[in-house]
Amino acid sequence: MKVKVEGKVLNYKNIWFEGGKLHFIDQTKLPFKFSIFTSNNYRQTAAAIKEMKVRGAPAIGVAAAYALAQAALEFEGENLDGFVAHIKKASSAMKGTRPTAVDLFNAVDEILKVLEKGRNVEDCRELILNKAEALAEGSLQACRRIGANGEKLVKDGSSILTHCNAGALACVDYGTALAPLRLAHSRGKKIFVFVDETRPRLQGALTEWELQNEGIPHAVIVDNAAGFYMQRKEIDLCIVGADRIAVKNGYFANKVGTYEKAVLAKENNIPFYVAAPMSSFDFSIKEIPIEERSGEEVLYIGGRRIFAKGARAKNPAFDITPLEYVTAVITETGVFKPAEL
Amino acid sequence: MKVKVEGKVLNYKNIWFEGGKLHFIDQTKLPFKFSIFTSNNYRQTAAAIKEMKVRGAPAIGVAAAYALAQAALEFEGENLDGFVAHIKKASSAMKGTRPTAVDLFNAVDEILKVLEKGRNVEDCRELILNKAEALAEGSLQACRRIGANGEKLVKDGSSILTHCNAGALACVDYGTALAPLRLAHSRGKKIFVFVDETRPRLQGALTEWELQNEGIPHAVIVDNAAGFYMQRKEIDLCIVGADRIAVKNGYFANKVGTYEKAVLAKENNIPFYVAAPMSSFDFSIKEIPIEERSGEEVLYIGGRRIFAKGARAKNPAFDITPLEYVTAVITETGVFKPAEL
């Protein structure tokens, strides 16, 4: 992604692994300060995911895979059972960070699978490192292909609503929901993006920051105004990401507010697309756990209280949208109507 | 309404007129500081309406009526034509404050009507003062009757969603949407109120402050989460106010986001009520003008920027909800299904 640093436009990935250290753009500092957070071990990476320094389903999947590579690197000795126990302990820590996005669970399970193939510690370590790199590279390529598949759906001159941040900052690079928009813009299509501010954590500010860096025309709106612009037919299509697509259950989880926008899009006959890699699919049938975060995320903004002393808030971080509200899911392997999934 | 001041619970109206001065609770200071703003003349009252020191359709209607009483009081001399011209100038100033709520226009027109009956300046002045007092008292009584009519719709044990602030702070006292809830609570019904925070101006903080003062159980939620709780059937009914009910057009205007909640309520088979006095009705067929306020209301909270430098926002203050989404309108004269209006 393009990032303006001290007047210069540079290219950055959101997340990369180098010499056993995991680097990523610290999203708790954006959009005011561009800074790179460096995690030295899997415990720091787990903490960073919990604190949402790194966030977005694909990004935390890749971060979890790299965290297990960090765990593999820090293990000392040649005892394979000890190594496996260490990796499993780290896996549990990673799985305990955030419950809703499935990419993280899928990535951890992929890493655990390669353990079965290793004959000794060194072998396993190399397999884990390779697998983590493959997952990161796979995620990046998936986003590029989502961009290519989704770009065809974005007509010249169209206005697009997006909710939360499903951009480069939610992935290794490029984004899921924003990938088709980047590509449409770079191919010269005139598009305009309505950016839901996405309370409580204002991930719209991340999307706004990305679009501003890329020079894609856009405006921020409060989440309450999305329906207003849909009703006026000023929005031609909606694209959002997904934290977990539970195909067998017939619904997907994404940032709270997604369900509202999907219902409004259907009511106004506006196409509603979900852009997500296959790593966000869950083929089990268990219910998606919805993370309930601290009410303080609602009651405070930037450390400043916005409600009276004594006020209490409920704060579900995600919601569930039945696939009947979805026009199609844009994946790296193609664009599928819900019935085709 | 109950107000806790320095540990004591006192009773306050939101707005009252005394000795030519208009007093009201300054809502730009709430919920952090309870303070009374005093306006000395109609120009100060007009400015206070623009700045939303006083807000809410019924409250700004009453404030505009009192502003014309202030204009009547400040006029010197006995020239009736001069007096009428002065009142008309003041009327234009009041009508230029905020465009969407119709109560203000209705109140100003009611005042202008009495001018026709006065034989001299003193006569007209007295008629205007009496009319302003009558409108304020009428507004108060309308809210009480809305409370009585709406309370029957609130079952013991129910959870209610409300959007924006249609409480005592939006009226002379008591409220429109909150009136049935106050009464239900005072009659011992166990209710729980979901308070939409109502971005961008967070009028949910006013509702939260009122409910906290009254001891009515409640929680704040972000506007994005209303759909989540409706989908889970944790909300039994919705009650909102109205800035203008355009009966002949078949829709009503209210705080932006109302349309979203109404669509979601219908989708989830949850009753959606509008509580508003007859002063909020508009029987003309002209389109409702939607106030577009500064994008800075979105980009800043409490003087603090929440988006990157260079970000732009669109900020419609109201939206339009077709009456087909409304179960019934609760007025002082009864509860009416849209078809009965």
Interface residues (C-beta under 8 A of the other chain):
Chain A: L30 P31 F32 F194 E197 T198 R199 P200 L202 G204 A205 E208 W209 Q212 H218 A219 V220 I221 V222 D223 N224 A225 A226 G227 F228 Y229 Q231 K255 V256 G257 Y259 E260 V263 L264 E267 G295 V298 L299 I301 G302 R304 R305 I306 F307 A308 G310 A311 R312 A313 K314 N315 P316 D319 I320
Chain B: L30 P31 F32 F194 E197 T198 R199 P200 L202 G204 A205 E208 W209 Q212 H218 A219 V220 I221 V222 D223 N224 A225 A226 G227 F228 Y229 Q231 K255 V256 G257 Y259 E260 V263 L264 E267 G295 V298 L299 I301 G302 R304 R305 I306 F307 A308 G310 A311 R312 A313 K314 N315 P316 D319 I320
